[in-house]
Amino acid sequence: MAERVPIIDAWANPPVDMSADLPEVKRLFQQSGTAGDKPRDLAPADLVAAMDAAGIDKLLLTAWTRPGKALFSNEQVAEFVRDHPDRLVGIAGVDLERPVEAVRQLDRAVRDYGFNALRVISWLWRLPPNDRLYYPLYVKCIELGVPFCTQVGHTGPLMPSETGRPIPYIDDVALTFPELKIVGGHIGYPWTDEMIALAWKHEHVYIDTSAYLPRYYPPQLLHFMNSYGQDKVLFGTNFPMLALDKCASQALALELKPEAKEKFLAGNARRVFGLEK
């Protein structure tokens, strides 16, 4: 009997229906064929049950903030994590347009709630990651020893895609803040080659595969994961847009070398997000 492979989901969203506050996302669900699968409000125990069914050991749960409103606050994420601290990991969201308060929010999330990263969805703010409003947060991330996570690639929701370009934006940030760990989610498509190039170029730049079913990963990304980029790619789902069980089963079926598969599914996330502590 084959030994079970641990899995960590590097990007999952709150298991609640946020569609009223995210009208831009409606078209994305239609395009992805999940328009009829309206997210159900799940209790923490229900979310963990879905993880169990999918064989996922840990899930990084993201707070969502858009201009003027927290859609799912750090405090709400902290409630989920408190119920299942061995299974759920908190990822902070902040109000980017209020830079001093944003730094305080991040500091509180990490020091008081035990969160392991910051995520800013750039298209929500129409500001690329090298905008000056991000810079105090980068300094705080370095001080706290946590990664900065963002979306790279085109914007599936009906918003401008410019903020998701890896080059020049992620490249610029990595050059200015070489100590900052940066995780670009959603593989960077259609600029996946750029994202691979940056992960190779910069010591602390990584890719997570959320928002794409594993059977549709680009061949150049699979080659990178299976060879010189073994330490640079993390498994993610973008749940509830994609189902945990479908993503996990397809990821396990990928033709990767055993050491590459272990790093992709769990090892890299443990290292990057400090989950080995």
C-alpha contacts under 8 A as a table, 3 or more apart, distances in Angstrom:
res1	aa1	res2	aa2	distance
5	V	262	E	6.85
5	V	265	L	7.85
6	P	55	G	7.73
6	P	56	I	6.98
6	P	57	D	6.23
6	P	262	E	7.44
6	P	265	L	6.79
6	P	266	A	6.04
7	I	55	G	7.02
7	I	56	I	4.91
7	I	57	D	5.46
7	I	58	K	6.89
7	I	235	F	7.93
7	I	248	A	7.76
7	I	265	L	4.88
7	I	266	A	4.99
8	I	56	I	6.05
8	I	57	D	5.81
8	I	58	K	4.78
8	I	59	L	5.78
8	I	60	L	7.79
8	I	235	F	6.89
8	I	236	G	7.70
8	I	265	L	6.03
8	I	266	A	4.93
8	I	269	A	6.78
9	D	12	A	6.78
9	D	56	I	7.07
9	D	58	K	6.30
9	D	59	L	4.70
9	D	60	L	6.06
9	D	235	F	5.81
9	D	236	G	4.69
9	D	237	T	6.37
9	D	265	L	7.82
9	D	266	A	7.97
10	A	59	L	6.48
10	A	60	L	5.31
10	A	208	D	6.89
10	A	210	S	7.67
10	A	234	L	6.57
10	A	235	F	5.99
10	A	236	G	4.65
10	A	237	T	7.46
10	A	269	A	6.68
11	W	59	L	7.36
11	W	60	L	5.63
11	W	61	L	6.71
11	W	62	T	7.07
11	W	185	G	7.62
11	W	208	D	7.74
11	W	210	S	6.17
11	W	236	G	4.95
11	W	237	T	5.99
11	W	238	N	5.43
11	W	239	F	7.53
12	A	59	L	6.72
12	A	60	L	5.90
12	A	61	L	5.16
12	A	62	T	6.23
12	A	236	G	7.18
12	A	237	T	6.17
12	A	238	N	4.70
12	A	239	F	4.81
12	A	240	P	7.17
13	N	61	L	5.72
13	N	62	T	5.24
13	N	63	A	7.33
13	N	64	W	7.98
13	N	238	N	6.18
13	N	239	F	5.67
13	N	240	P	6.51
14	P	61	L	6.49
14	P	62	T	6.54
14	P	63	A	7.12
14	P	72	F	7.03
14	P	77	V	7.84
14	P	239	F	7.95
14	P	240	P	7.63
15	P	39	P	6.55
15	P	40	R	6.52
15	P	41	D	5.59
15	P	42	L	5.49
15	P	47	L	7.30
15	P	239	F	7.69
15	P	240	P	6.32
16	V	39	P	5.73
16	V	40	R	5.57
16	V	41	D	4.17
16	V	42	L	6.48
17	D	20	A	7.79
17	D	38	K	6.98
17	D	39	P	5.04
17	D	40	R	6.18
17	D	41	D	6.38
18	M	21	D	5.62
18	M	22	L	6.15
18	M	71	L	6.92
19	S	22	L	4.79
19	S	23	P	5.87
19	S	25	V	7.09
19	S	26	K	6.98
20	A	23	P	6.14
21	D	71	L	7.05
22	L	25	V	5.69
22	L	26	K	7.54
23	P	26	K	5.64
24	E	27	R	6.79
24	E	28	L	7.83
24	E	157	P	5.08
24	E	158	L	5.12
24	E	159	M	6.86
25	V	28	L	5.13
25	V	29	F	6.61
25	V	156	G	7.55
25	V	157	P	4.61
25	V	158	L	6.89
26	K	29	F	5.44
26	K	30	Q	6.57
26	K	35	A	7.50
26	K	157	P	7.29
27	R	30	Q	5.01
27	R	31	Q	6.17
27	R	156	G	7.98
27	R	157	P	6.30
27	R	158	L	6.95
28	L	31	Q	5.06
28	L	32	S	6.10
28	L	156	G	5.49
28	L	157	P	5.20
28	L	158	L	7.71
29	F	32	S	5.13
29	F	33	G	6.15
29	F	34	T	5.06
29	F	35	A	4.64
29	F	241	M	7.14
30	Q	33	G	5.32
30	Q	34	T	6.14
30	Q	35	A	4.71
31	Q	34	T	7.73
31	Q	35	A	7.94
32	S	35	A	7.54
33	G	36	G	7.71
34	T	37	D	5.12
34	T	38	K	7.60
34	T	241	M	6.97
34	T	242	L	7.94
35	A	38	K	6.55
39	P	240	P	6.34
39	P	241	M	7.95
42	L	45	A	7.87
42	L	46	D	5.61
42	L	47	L	6.09
43	A	46	D	5.19
43	A	47	L	6.39
44	P	47	L	5.13
44	P	48	V	6.30
44	P	80	F	5.36
44	P	83	D	6.84
44	P	84	H	7.45
45	A	48	V	5.14
45	A	49	A	6.14
45	A	83	D	7.99
46	D	49	A	4.94
46	D	50	A	6.30
47	L	50	A	5.12
47	L	51	M	6.34
48	V	51	M	4.86
48	V	52	D	6.14
48	V	84	H	7.98
48	V	87	R	7.34
49	A	52	D	4.98
49	A	53	A	6.26
50	A	53	A	5.09
50	A	54	A	6.29
50	A	244	L	7.26
50	A	245	D	7.81
51	M	54	A	5.08
51	M	55	G	5.97
51	M	56	I	4.92
51	M	57	D	7.00
51	M	58	K	7.92
51	M	59	L	7.91
51	M	244	L	6.87
51	M	245	D	7.74
52	D	55	G	5.02
52	D	56	I	6.06
52	D	57	D	7.41
53	A	56	I	7.83
53	A	245	D	6.78
54	A	244	L	5.85
54	A	245	D	4.07
54	A	246	K	7.68
54	A	248	A	6.25
54	A	249	S	7.42
55	G	245	D	7.49
55	G	248	A	7.25
56	I	59	L	7.24
56	I	244	L	7.93
56	I	248	A	7.36
57	D	87	R	6.22
58	K	86	D	7.46
58	K	87	R	4.54
58	K	88	L	5.66
58	K	89	V	7.20
59	L	87	R	6.40
59	L	88	L	5.09
59	L	89	V	6.10
60	L	88	L	6.00
60	L	89	V	4.61
60	L	90	G	5.92
60	L	91	I	6.45
61	L	77	V	6.85
61	L	88	L	6.69
61	L	89	V	5.92
61	L	90	G	5.24
61	L	91	I	5.78
62	T	77	V	7.20
62	T	90	G	6.37
62	T	91	I	4.68
62	T	92	A	6.33
62	T	93	G	7.14
62	T	119	R	7.19
63	A	71	L	7.69
63	A	72	F	5.28
63	A	73	S	5.39
63	A	74	N	5.49
63	A	76	Q	7.87
63	A	77	V	6.20
63	A	90	G	7.77
63	A	91	I	6.21
63	A	92	A	5.48
63	A	93	G	4.95
63	A	119	R	7.93
64	W	70	A	6.12
64	W	71	L	5.30
64	W	72	F	5.06
64	W	73	S	6.42
64	W	93	G	5.60
65	T	69	K	5.94
65	T	70	A	4.22
65	T	71	L	5.47
65	T	72	F	6.88
65	T	73	S	7.14
65	T	93	G	5.77
65	T	94	V	6.13
65	T	95	D	6.38
66	R	69	K	5.47
66	R	70	A	6.21
66	R	71	L	7.08
66	R	95	D	7.08
66	R	124	L	5.87
66	R	125	W	6.87
67	P	95	D	6.77
67	P	96	L	7.66
67	P	97	E	7.13
67	P	124	L	7.35
67	P	125	W	6.55
68	G	95	D	7.55
70	A	73	S	5.38
70	A	95	D	7.93
72	F	76	Q	6.29
72	F	77	V	7.27
73	S	76	Q	5.14
73	S	77	V	6.42
73	S	93	G	7.23
74	N	77	V	5.09
74	N	78	A	6.04
74	N	90	G	7.91
74	N	91	I	7.87
74	N	92	A	5.83
74	N	93	G	6.49
74	N	109	A	6.66
75	E	78	A	4.92
75	E	79	E	6.37
76	Q	79	E	5.19
76	Q	80	F	6.77
77	V	80	F	5.24
77	V	81	V	6.34
77	V	90	G	6.17
77	V	91	I	7.93
78	A	81	V	4.98
78	A	82	R	5.98
78	A	90	G	6.54
78	A	113	Y	6.11
79	E	82	R	5.17
79	E	83	D	6.50
80	F	83	D	5.40
80	F	84	H	6.62
80	F	88	L	7.26
81	V	84	H	5.19
81	V	85	P	4.97
81	V	87	R	7.77
81	V	88	L	5.20
81	V	89	V	6.18
81	V	90	G	6.47
82	R	85	P	5.46
84	H	87	R	5.49
84	H	88	L	5.89
85	P	88	L	5.52
85	P	89	V	6.99
89	V	115	F	6.55
89	V	116	N	6.91
90	G	113	Y	7.94
90	G	114	G	7.28
90	G	115	F	4.51
90	G	116	N	6.19
90	G	117	A	7.47
91	I	115	F	5.57
91	I	116	N	5.93
91	I	117	A	4.99
91	I	118	L	5.54
91	I	119	R	6.49
92	A	106	L	6.42
92	A	109	A	6.21
92	A	110	V	7.86
92	A	115	F	6.59
92	A	116	N	7.87
92	A	117	A	6.16
92	A	118	L	4.65
92	A	119	R	6.07
93	G	105	Q	7.98
93	G	106	L	7.43
93	G	118	L	6.11
93	G	119	R	5.74
93	G	120	V	6.36
94	V	102	A	5.09
94	V	103	V	7.87
94	V	105	Q	6.15
94	V	106	L	6.71
94	V	120	V	7.36
95	D	98	R	5.69
95	D	99	P	7.30
95	D	101	E	7.38
95	D	102	A	5.31
96	L	99	P	5.80
96	L	102	A	6.03
96	L	125	W	7.68
96	L	133	L	6.48
96	L	134	Y	7.05
97	E	102	A	7.92
97	E	133	L	6.94
98	R	101	E	5.54
98	R	102	A	5.83
99	P	102	A	4.86
99	P	103	V	6.27
99	P	133	L	6.20
99	P	134	Y	7.77
99	P	136	P	7.08
99	P	137	L	7.83
100	V	103	V	5.36
100	V	104	R	6.52
101	E	104	R	4.96
101	E	105	Q	6.08
102	A	105	Q	5.00
102	A	106	L	6.24
102	A	137	L	7.39
103	V	106	L	5.16
103	V	107	D	6.12
103	V	136	P	6.85
103	V	137	L	5.77
103	V	140	K	6.81
104	R	107	D	5.06
104	R	108	R	6.07
105	Q	108	R	5.21
105	Q	109	A	6.08
106	L	109	A	5.06
106	L	110	V	6.25
106	L	118	L	7.07
106	L	137	L	7.78
106	L	140	K	7.85
107	D	110	V	5.38
107	D	111	R	5.89
107	D	112	D	7.89
107	D	140	K	7.45
107	D	144	L	7.71
108	R	111	R	5.27
108	R	112	D	5.19
108	R	113	Y	6.83
109	A	112	D	5.70
109	A	113	Y	4.93
109	A	114	G	6.43
109	A	115	F	5.61
110	V	113	Y	5.63
110	V	114	G	4.71
110	V	115	F	4.46
110	V	116	N	6.40
110	V	117	A	7.62
110	V	144	L	7.55
111	R	114	G	5.67
111	R	115	F	7.55
116	N	146	V	5.78
116	N	147	P	7.47
116	N	273	F	5.96
116	N	274	G	7.17
117	A	141	C	7.74
117	A	146	V	4.93
117	A	147	P	4.99
117	A	148	F	6.08
117	A	149	C	7.14
117	A	273	F	6.95
118	L	141	C	7.58
118	L	146	V	7.30
118	L	147	P	6.43
118	L	148	F	5.05
118	L	149	C	5.94
119	R	148	F	5.90
119	R	149	C	4.40
119	R	150	T	5.46
120	V	148	F	7.82
120	V	149	C	6.49
120	V	150	T	5.27
120	V	151	Q	7.74
121	I	124	L	5.74
121	I	125	W	7.35
121	I	150	T	5.52
121	I	151	Q	5.84
122	S	125	W	5.47
122	S	126	R	6.10
122	S	127	L	5.74
122	S	128	P	5.91
122	S	129	P	6.78
122	S	150	T	6.73
122	S	151	Q	6.67
122	S	163	T	6.03
122	S	164	G	7.19
123	W	126	R	4.78
123	W	127	L	6.72
123	W	128	P	7.73
123	W	155	T	7.12
123	W	159	M	6.54
123	W	160	P	6.88
123	W	161	S	7.11
123	W	163	T	5.96
123	W	164	G	7.36
124	L	159	M	7.94
126	R	160	P	7.43
126	R	163	T	6.59
127	L	131	D	6.26
127	L	163	T	6.09
128	P	131	D	5.78
128	P	162	E	7.49
128	P	163	T	4.28
128	P	164	G	7.06
128	P	169	Y	6.46
129	P	134	Y	6.48
129	P	163	T	7.22
129	P	169	Y	5.92
129	P	170	I	6.64
129	P	173	V	7.02
130	N	134	Y	6.85
130	N	135	Y	7.59
130	N	169	Y	5.59
130	N	170	I	7.27
130	N	172	D	6.55
130	N	173	V	5.68
131	D	134	Y	5.91
131	D	135	Y	7.36
132	R	135	Y	5.36
133	L	136	P	6.97
133	L	137	L	7.96
134	Y	137	L	5.40
134	Y	138	Y	6.44
135	Y	138	Y	5.08
135	Y	139	V	6.50
136	P	139	V	5.24
136	P	140	K	6.31
137	L	140	K	4.98
137	L	141	C	6.03
138	Y	141	C	5.00
138	Y	142	I	6.26
138	Y	148	F	7.22
138	Y	177	F	7.53
138	Y	180	L	6.85
139	V	142	I	5.23
139	V	143	E	6.20
140	K	143	E	4.90
140	K	144	L	6.03
141	C	144	L	5.12
141	C	145	G	5.78
141	C	146	V	5.15
141	C	147	P	6.34
141	C	148	F	6.80
141	C	180	L	7.11
142	I	145	G	4.96
142	I	146	V	6.47
142	I	147	P	7.76
142	I	179	E	6.66
142	I	180	L	5.66
142	I	181	K	7.95
146	V	181	K	7.19
146	V	273	F	6.75
146	V	274	G	7.86
147	P	180	L	6.64
147	P	181	K	4.57
147	P	182	I	5.70
147	P	183	V	6.98
147	P	272	V	7.27
147	P	273	F	6.71
148	F	180	L	7.28
148	F	181	K	6.09
148	F	182	I	4.97
148	F	183	V	6.30
149	C	182	I	5.78
149	C	183	V	4.65
149	C	184	G	5.99
149	C	185	G	7.12
150	T	182	I	7.85
150	T	183	V	6.48
150	T	184	G	5.32
150	T	185	G	5.96
151	Q	164	G	6.22
151	Q	184	G	5.56
151	Q	185	G	4.74
151	Q	186	H	6.15
151	Q	188	G	7.80
152	V	163	T	7.78
152	V	164	G	4.23
152	V	165	R	6.15
152	V	166	P	6.29
152	V	184	G	5.43
152	V	185	G	5.74
152	V	186	H	6.00
152	V	187	I	6.63
152	V	188	G	4.58
152	V	189	Y	7.59
153	G	161	S	7.19
153	G	164	G	4.66
153	G	165	R	5.76
153	G	166	P	7.21
153	G	186	H	6.68
153	G	187	I	6.78
153	G	188	G	3.62
153	G	189	Y	4.68
153	G	190	P	6.08
153	G	191	W	6.06
153	G	192	T	7.43
154	H	161	S	4.74
154	H	162	E	7.44
154	H	164	G	5.87
154	H	165	R	7.48
154	H	188	G	7.09
154	H	189	Y	6.26
154	H	190	P	6.64
155	T	158	L	7.00
155	T	159	M	6.25
155	T	160	P	6.57
155	T	161	S	4.75
155	T	164	G	7.01
156	G	159	M	7.71
160	P	163	T	7.23
161	S	164	G	5.61
161	S	165	R	7.43
162	E	165	R	5.77
163	T	169	Y	7.76
164	G	188	G	7.37
165	R	168	P	6.81
165	R	169	Y	6.37
165	R	170	I	7.56
165	R	188	G	7.46
165	R	191	W	7.05
166	P	169	Y	5.55
166	P	170	I	4.92
166	P	171	D	6.54
166	P	188	G	7.03
166	P	191	W	7.14
166	P	194	E	6.22
166	P	195	M	5.77
166	P	198	L	7.70
167	I	170	I	6.07
167	I	171	D	5.61
167	I	172	D	7.69
167	I	194	E	6.60
167	I	195	M	7.92
168	P	171	D	5.35
168	P	172	D	5.82
169	Y	172	D	5.13
169	Y	173	V	6.37
170	I	173	V	5.14
170	I	174	A	6.10
170	I	198	L	7.91
171	D	174	A	5.22
171	D	175	L	6.19
171	D	198	L	6.59
172	D	175	L	5.23
172	D	176	T	6.21
173	V	176	T	5.11
173	V	177	F	5.88
173	V	178	P	7.95
174	A	177	F	5.14
174	A	178	P	5.15
174	A	179	E	7.97
174	A	180	L	6.99
174	A	182	I	7.67
174	A	202	H	6.86
174	A	204	H	7.83
174	A	205	V	7.39
175	L	178	P	5.56
177	F	180	L	5.51
178	P	202	H	7.69
178	P	203	E	7.86
178	P	204	H	7.28
179	E	204	H	7.06
180	L	204	H	6.56
181	K	204	H	4.73
181	K	205	V	6.02
181	K	206	Y	7.77
181	K	272	V	7.53
182	I	204	H	6.18
182	I	205	V	4.82
182	I	206	Y	6.08
183	V	205	V	6.02
183	V	206	Y	4.67
183	V	207	I	5.48
183	V	208	D	6.62
184	G	187	I	6.88
184	G	188	G	7.32
184	G	195	M	7.92
184	G	205	V	7.64
184	G	206	Y	6.14
184	G	207	I	4.84
184	G	208	D	6.02
185	G	188	G	7.18
185	G	207	I	5.89
185	G	208	D	4.58
185	G	209	T	6.12
185	G	210	S	5.97
185	G	236	G	7.98
186	H	189	Y	7.27
186	H	207	I	7.76
186	H	208	D	6.17
186	H	209	T	5.18
186	H	210	S	4.82
186	H	211	A	5.46
186	H	212	Y	6.89
187	I	192	T	5.96
187	I	195	M	7.20
187	I	207	I	5.99
187	I	208	D	6.02
187	I	209	T	5.18
187	I	210	S	7.24
188	G	191	W	5.14
188	G	192	T	4.57
188	G	194	E	7.68
188	G	195	M	5.89
189	Y	192	T	4.77
191	W	194	E	5.26
191	W	195	M	6.49
192	T	195	M	5.02
192	T	196	I	6.16
192	T	221	L	7.41
193	D	196	I	5.07
193	D	197	A	6.10
193	D	220	Q	7.47
193	D	221	L	7.96
194	E	197	A	5.00
194	E	198	L	6.26
195	M	198	L	5.13
195	M	199	A	6.19
195	M	207	I	7.31
196	I	199	A	5.10
196	I	200	W	6.23
196	I	207	I	7.79
196	I	221	L	7.27
196	I	224	F	7.45
197	A	200	W	5.16
197	A	201	K	6.02
198	L	201	K	4.81
198	L	202	H	5.83
198	L	205	V	6.70
199	A	202	H	5.60
199	A	203	E	7.17
199	A	204	H	7.48
199	A	205	V	4.84
199	A	206	Y	5.40
199	A	207	I	7.14
199	A	229	G	7.84
199	A	232	K	6.52
200	W	203	E	7.29
200	W	205	V	7.90
200	W	229	G	7.10
202	H	205	V	5.54
205	V	232	K	7.47
206	Y	232	K	4.98
206	Y	233	V	5.94
206	Y	234	L	7.60
207	I	232	K	6.32
207	I	233	V	4.84
207	I	234	L	6.19
208	D	233	V	5.63
208	D	234	L	4.54
208	D	235	F	5.71
208	D	236	G	5.81
209	T	212	Y	6.33
209	T	233	V	7.40
209	T	234	L	6.41
209	T	235	F	5.41
209	T	236	G	5.08
209	T	237	T	7.05
210	S	213	L	7.90
210	S	235	F	6.82
210	S	236	G	4.04
210	S	237	T	4.28
210	S	238	N	4.95
211	A	236	G	7.45
211	A	237	T	5.69
211	A	238	N	4.98
211	A	239	F	7.97
211	A	241	M	7.31
211	A	242	L	6.78
212	Y	216	Y	6.52
212	Y	217	Y	6.77
212	Y	237	T	7.18
212	Y	242	L	7.95
213	L	216	Y	5.58
213	L	217	Y	6.95
213	L	237	T	7.66
213	L	242	L	7.59
213	L	246	K	7.73
213	L	247	C	5.66
213	L	250	Q	7.28
214	P	217	Y	5.26
214	P	247	C	6.40
214	P	250	Q	5.57
214	P	251	A	5.42
214	P	254	L	7.45
215	R	250	Q	6.34
215	R	251	A	7.76
215	R	254	L	7.75
217	Y	221	L	6.67
217	Y	222	L	6.79
218	P	221	L	5.38
218	P	222	L	6.56
219	P	222	L	5.07
219	P	223	H	6.21
220	Q	223	H	5.07
220	Q	224	F	6.20
221	L	224	F	4.98
221	L	225	M	6.12
222	L	225	M	5.03
222	L	226	N	6.12
223	H	226	N	5.14
223	H	227	S	6.09
224	F	227	S	5.32
224	F	228	Y	5.84
224	F	229	G	4.68
224	F	230	Q	6.86
225	M	228	Y	7.14
225	M	229	G	4.94
225	M	230	Q	4.73
225	M	231	D	7.75
225	M	232	K	7.34
225	M	233	V	6.30
225	M	256	L	7.91
225	M	260	A	6.63
225	M	264	F	7.31
226	N	229	G	6.81
226	N	230	Q	5.79
226	N	256	L	5.76
226	N	257	K	6.39
226	N	260	A	5.59
226	N	261	K	7.89
227	S	230	Q	5.79
227	S	260	A	7.73
228	Y	231	D	7.96
229	G	232	K	5.19
229	G	233	V	6.97
230	Q	233	V	6.68
230	Q	260	A	5.38
230	Q	263	K	6.69
230	Q	264	F	7.06
231	D	260	A	7.97
231	D	263	K	6.54
231	D	264	F	7.55
231	D	268	N	6.03
232	K	268	N	6.98
233	V	263	K	8.00
233	V	264	F	5.72
233	V	268	N	7.01
234	L	263	K	7.69
234	L	264	F	5.00
234	L	265	L	6.44
234	L	266	A	7.34
234	L	268	N	6.04
234	L	269	A	5.97
235	F	264	F	5.81
235	F	265	L	5.28
235	F	266	A	7.41
235	F	269	A	7.96
237	T	242	L	6.14
237	T	243	A	7.40
237	T	244	L	6.53
237	T	247	C	6.24
238	N	241	M	5.86
238	N	242	L	6.06
239	F	242	L	4.94
239	F	243	A	5.95
239	F	244	L	6.40
240	P	243	A	6.05
240	P	244	L	7.71
242	L	246	K	7.62
242	L	247	C	7.12
243	A	246	K	5.44
243	A	247	C	6.28
244	L	247	C	5.35
244	L	248	A	6.07
245	D	248	A	5.18
245	D	249	S	6.00
246	K	249	S	5.37
246	K	250	Q	6.15
247	C	250	Q	5.36
247	C	251	A	6.05
248	A	251	A	5.07
248	A	252	L	6.20
249	S	252	L	5.20
249	S	253	A	6.38
250	Q	253	A	5.04
250	Q	254	L	6.58
251	A	254	L	5.38
251	A	265	L	7.83
252	L	261	K	7.83
256	L	260	A	6.04
256	L	261	K	5.53
257	K	260	A	5.13
257	K	261	K	6.05
258	P	261	K	5.15
258	P	262	E	6.25
259	E	262	E	5.24
259	E	263	K	6.30
260	A	263	K	5.24
260	A	264	F	6.08
261	K	264	F	5.09
261	K	265	L	5.98
262	E	265	L	5.35
262	E	266	A	5.97
262	E	267	G	5.97
263	K	266	A	5.51
263	K	267	G	4.06
263	K	268	N	5.05
263	K	269	A	7.90
264	F	267	G	6.46
264	F	268	N	6.07
264	F	269	A	7.82
265	L	268	N	7.55
265	L	269	A	7.79
266	A	269	A	5.43
266	A	270	R	6.21
267	G	270	R	5.19
267	G	271	R	6.44
268	N	271	R	5.22
268	N	272	V	6.03
269	A	272	V	5.17
269	A	273	F	5.73
269	A	274	G	7.84
269	A	275	L	7.43
270	R	273	F	5.65
270	R	274	G	5.67
270	R	275	L	4.51
270	R	276	E	5.66
271	R	274	G	5.25
271	R	275	L	6.50
271	R	276	E	6.68
272	V	275	L	7.86
274	G	277	K	6.22
